[in-house]
Amino acid sequence: MPPVIFHYWTRGVRRRLFKRIPVNTSKVAYSFKSQMPTYTENYLAEVSQITARLDVQAIERIVDLLVKLRTREGRLFVLGVGGGAGHASHAVNDFRKIAAMEAYTPTDNVSELTARINDDGWESTFVNWLRISRLSANDMILVFSVGGGDLVRNISPNLVRALEYGRQVGASICGIVGRDGGYTAQVADACVVIPVVNSEAVTPHTEAFQAVVWHLLVSHPALQQTAMKWESVNNATGCLSRP
């Protein structure tokens, strides 16, 4: 077969062959994408990293201070802003109901909180509430905050002023915070700083692990006084969960 004819003949064969083998480009793209970790997979991997890096000794120091606080019949004042305020309300419930501790947070009284903000300003809100509550050396302040407070950058100045007053009267100070811990970490008797594994997810990780740590605290054998509902129901019926 002459070269020119052979060339055109083989080209026709190739065309007919490739028409019979369609390529699904969407499946190829999906296969490539499916090999890349999703946001959810990355987030949960970061959670695992944070858990492995938590300061266990710092948590145990808070446990010891809380045990001493309850023994001397001191009060626990829990402070937080934003998500930390929501945590504070939930934690107060748990410390009172599960750990049998006298606990309070200023953000539970919306009327007083907003009146103080409106009349006195944001910065003095918590410290004035602590003064009225007669905070003393017998008591403790527990802070939930992502940054821990920073007067220079005017971030959570109300937390800073409250902690300054706490130090002035000799109250114990503890915190569960993120980033570098801010002012809270500088002055606390015990502080858990949630490790930063992704600078783009500091807030969600910090606030998530604040809940992890305080639930650890109230369920710690040294602190828990009252059985939690589902655990008590399971024990009563003998329907314990399998490990």
C-alpha positions as CSV (number, residue, x, y, z in Angstrom):
1,M,0.0,0.0,0.0
2,P,1.5,3.4,-1.0
3,P,2.5,5.5,2.0
4,V,-0.1,8.3,1.3
5,I,-2.9,5.8,1.1
6,F,-1.7,3.9,4.2
7,H,-1.7,7.2,6.2
8,Y,-5.3,8.1,5.3
9,W,-6.4,4.5,5.9
10,T,-4.9,4.4,9.4
11,R,-6.3,7.8,10.3
12,G,-9.7,6.6,9.4
13,V,-9.3,3.5,11.6
14,R,-8.1,5.6,14.6
15,R,-11.1,7.9,14.2
16,R,-13.6,5.0,14.1
17,L,-11.8,3.3,17.1
18,F,-11.9,6.4,19.4
19,K,-15.5,7.1,18.5
20,R,-16.3,3.7,20.1
21,I,-14.5,4.5,23.3
22,P,-16.1,7.7,24.7
23,V,-14.2,9.5,27.5
24,N,-16.4,10.7,30.4
25,T,-14.4,13.8,31.5
26,S,-16.7,14.5,34.4
27,K,-15.9,11.1,35.9
28,V,-12.1,11.8,35.5
29,A,-12.5,15.2,37.2
30,Y,-14.6,13.6,40.0
31,S,-12.0,10.9,40.5
32,F,-9.3,13.5,40.9
33,K,-11.4,15.6,43.3
34,S,-12.4,12.6,45.4
35,Q,-8.7,12.0,46.2
36,M,-8.4,15.5,47.8
37,P,-9.4,15.8,51.5
38,T,-12.6,17.7,52.0
39,Y,-13.0,20.6,54.4
40,T,-14.8,18.2,56.8
41,E,-11.9,15.7,56.7
42,N,-9.4,18.5,57.3
43,Y,-11.4,20.0,60.2
44,L,-11.8,16.7,62.0
45,A,-8.1,15.9,61.4
46,E,-7.3,19.2,63.1
47,V,-9.6,18.3,66.0
48,S,-7.6,15.1,66.5
49,Q,-4.3,17.1,66.5
50,I,-5.7,19.6,69.1
51,T,-6.8,16.8,71.3
52,A,-3.4,15.2,71.2
53,R,-1.7,18.5,72.1
54,L,-4.0,19.7,75.0
55,D,-2.1,20.5,78.2
56,V,-3.3,17.8,80.5
57,Q,-1.4,19.2,83.5
58,A,-3.1,22.6,83.0
59,I,-6.5,20.9,83.1
60,E,-5.6,19.0,86.3
61,R,-4.4,22.3,87.9
62,I,-7.9,23.7,87.3
63,V,-9.5,20.6,88.8
64,D,-7.3,21.0,91.9
65,L,-8.2,24.7,92.2
66,L,-12.0,23.9,91.8
67,V,-11.8,21.2,94.4
68,K,-10.2,23.7,96.9
69,L,-12.8,26.3,95.9
70,R,-15.7,24.0,96.8
71,T,-14.0,22.9,100.0
72,R,-13.7,26.4,101.3
73,E,-17.3,27.1,100.0
74,G,-16.2,29.8,97.6
75,R,-18.1,30.9,94.6
76,L,-17.3,30.5,90.9
77,F,-17.9,33.5,88.6
78,V,-17.8,32.5,84.9
79,L,-17.0,35.3,82.3
80,G,-17.3,35.2,78.5
81,V,-18.3,37.3,75.5
82,G,-20.1,36.1,72.4
83,G,-19.8,32.4,72.2
84,G,-18.0,32.5,75.5
85,A,-21.1,34.1,77.1
86,G,-23.2,31.1,75.8
87,H,-20.6,28.8,77.3
88,A,-20.7,30.7,80.6
89,S,-24.4,30.2,81.0
90,H,-24.2,26.5,80.1
91,A,-21.1,25.9,82.3
92,V,-22.8,27.6,85.3
93,N,-25.7,25.2,85.0
94,D,-23.3,22.2,84.9
95,F,-21.1,23.4,87.8
96,R,-24.2,23.9,89.9
97,K,-26.1,20.8,89.0
98,I,-23.4,18.3,88.4
99,A,-20.5,19.5,90.5
100,A,-22.6,21.1,93.4
101,M,-20.7,24.4,93.2
102,E,-22.2,27.9,93.7
103,A,-21.6,29.4,90.3
104,Y,-22.8,32.6,88.5
105,T,-22.3,34.5,85.3
106,P,-23.2,38.2,84.5
107,T,-24.6,37.4,81.1
108,D,-27.5,35.4,82.6
109,N,-29.2,38.6,83.7
110,V,-29.8,40.5,80.4
111,S,-31.6,43.4,82.1
112,E,-28.7,44.2,84.4
113,L,-26.1,43.5,81.7
114,T,-27.7,45.9,79.2
115,A,-28.3,48.5,81.8
116,R,-24.7,48.5,82.8
117,I,-23.5,48.7,79.2
118,N,-25.9,51.5,78.4
119,D,-25.2,53.5,81.6
120,D,-21.6,52.8,82.4
121,G,-20.0,51.5,79.2
122,W,-18.8,48.1,78.0
123,E,-15.4,48.1,79.5
124,S,-16.6,48.3,83.1
125,T,-19.6,45.9,82.7
126,F,-18.1,42.8,84.3
127,V,-15.9,44.5,86.9
128,N,-18.8,46.5,88.3
129,W,-20.9,43.3,88.4
130,L,-18.1,41.6,90.3
131,R,-18.0,44.4,92.8
132,I,-21.7,44.2,93.5
133,S,-21.3,40.4,93.9
134,R,-18.6,41.1,96.5
135,L,-15.9,39.1,94.8
136,S,-13.3,38.1,97.4
137,A,-10.2,36.0,97.8
138,N,-12.5,33.1,98.7
139,D,-13.9,33.1,95.1
140,M,-12.7,32.2,91.6
141,I,-13.1,33.7,88.1
142,L,-13.2,31.3,85.1
143,V,-12.8,32.9,81.7
144,F,-14.0,31.6,78.3
145,S,-12.3,33.7,75.6
146,V,-10.7,33.1,72.2
147,G,-8.1,35.8,72.7
148,G,-8.0,36.2,76.5
149,G,-8.4,40.0,76.4
150,D,-6.0,42.6,75.1
151,L,-6.2,46.3,76.2
152,V,-3.7,47.5,73.6
153,R,-5.9,46.3,70.8
154,N,-9.1,47.0,72.7
155,I,-10.2,43.4,72.4
156,S,-12.5,42.2,75.3
157,P,-11.4,45.1,77.6
158,N,-14.2,44.1,80.0
159,L,-12.5,40.8,80.6
160,V,-9.2,42.5,81.3
161,R,-10.7,44.9,83.8
162,A,-12.5,42.1,85.6
163,L,-9.3,40.1,85.9
164,E,-7.4,43.1,87.2
165,Y,-10.0,43.5,89.9
166,G,-9.8,39.7,90.6
167,R,-6.1,40.0,91.2
168,Q,-6.6,43.1,93.4
169,V,-8.9,41.2,95.8
170,G,-6.9,38.0,95.6
171,A,-9.5,35.7,93.8
172,S,-8.3,32.6,92.0
173,I,-8.2,33.0,88.2
174,C,-8.6,30.2,85.6
175,G,-9.1,30.3,81.9
176,I,-9.8,28.3,78.8
177,V,-8.6,30.4,75.9
178,G,-7.2,30.3,72.4
179,R,-4.4,32.0,70.4
180,D,-1.5,33.0,72.9
181,G,-4.0,33.2,75.8
182,G,-3.8,37.1,76.0
183,Y,-4.2,38.7,79.4
184,T,-6.0,35.8,80.9
185,A,-3.0,33.5,80.4
186,Q,-0.7,36.1,81.8
187,V,-2.5,36.4,85.1
188,A,-4.2,33.1,85.6
189,D,-3.4,30.6,88.3
190,A,-4.2,27.9,85.8
191,C,-5.0,28.3,82.1
192,V,-5.7,25.9,79.3
193,V,-4.6,27.4,76.0
194,I,-6.2,25.6,73.1
195,P,-3.4,24.8,70.5
196,V,-3.6,26.6,67.2
197,V,-3.3,24.1,64.3
198,N,-4.9,26.2,61.7
199,S,-4.8,30.0,61.9
200,E,-8.0,30.2,59.8
201,A,-10.0,28.2,62.3
202,V,-8.9,29.5,65.7
203,T,-12.3,30.7,66.8
204,P,-14.3,27.5,66.0
205,H,-11.7,25.2,67.4
206,T,-11.2,27.3,70.6
207,E,-14.9,27.5,71.3
208,A,-15.5,23.9,70.6
209,F,-12.7,22.8,72.9
210,Q,-13.8,25.1,75.7
211,A,-17.0,23.0,75.9
212,V,-14.9,19.8,75.8
213,V,-12.7,21.0,78.7
214,W,-15.5,22.3,81.0
215,H,-17.5,19.1,80.4
216,L,-14.3,17.2,81.4
217,L,-14.1,19.3,84.5
218,V,-17.7,18.8,85.8
219,S,-17.5,15.0,85.0
220,H,-14.1,14.6,86.6
221,P,-14.3,12.1,89.6
222,A,-12.8,14.8,91.9
223,L,-15.6,17.2,91.1
224,Q,-18.7,15.4,90.0
225,Q,-21.3,15.1,92.8
226,T,-24.5,14.3,91.0
227,A,-25.1,11.6,88.3
228,M,-26.0,12.9,84.9
229,K,-29.5,11.9,83.6
230,W,-28.7,9.3,80.9
231,E,-25.8,7.8,82.8
232,S,-28.0,7.3,85.9
233,V,-30.9,5.9,83.7
234,N,-28.5,3.4,82.1
235,N,-27.1,2.3,85.4
236,A,-30.5,1.9,86.9
237,T,-31.8,-0.3,84.1
238,G,-28.6,-2.2,83.6
239,C,-28.4,-1.0,80.0
240,L,-24.8,0.1,80.0
241,S,-23.3,1.1,76.7
242,R,-20.7,-1.2,75.3
243,P,-17.2,0.2,75.2
